Amino acid sequence: MQITRLSAAECEDLYRSALPRDFPAAELKPFAEIQRLLESGVYEPLLLTDDAGARLAYAWQVVLPGQRTALLDYFAVRCDLRGSGVGTAALGLVRDYDAMRVHDLVLECEHPAEAPDPATARRRIGFYLRAGARATALESRVFGTRYAVLALPCGGMVPDAALCKELRTLYKVMVPHPYYRGQVIFYGS
């Protein structure tokens, strides 16, 4: 398996073809926001492929210079490969890719207590925990959706209080000022 960084055009193509199938509509940010983050140099749309170049998974992340954490914004495995071990391998490859630059990769999973499909939310959290992530004491509410916050150690481990501070900084870059206030809330720090 290999990682390729997508161009803006390739990112938009995958955004339109795969993300609506892989994520609830409430979790999809407008592509214009992704484009803004791409242009600012902090957004990394990664594609994980087999040796022939066929898409296996994708992992889009926000990485700010100088921070010990990055945010895994979107991660999905091709539908026909789910449950086959590809996701665990892909996440491990992303962890290794990030190991030289960040301590933790932050993962937000829809909280089972408020998810439309609590069983799916629990399975998703279970997947990340089995893949080596740790549960944190943090939760977030972003534009009305409640998330459990997990952290996947890459090159170290950041304590929850510092993780929350860095997550706030990430979101202040991701969400423009007038929308951040009241729409991005963190608990447990």
Secondary structure, DSSP 8 states (H G I E B T S, - for coil): -EEEE--HHHHHHHHHHTHHHHS-GGG---HHHHHHHHHHT-EEEEEEE-TT--EEEEEEEEE-TT-SEEEEEEEEE-GGGTTTTHHHHHHHHHHHHHTTT-SEEEEEEE-TTT-SSHHHHHHHHHHHHHTT-EEEEEEEEETTEEEEEEEEESSS---HHHHHHHHHHHHHHHS-HHHHTTTEEEE--
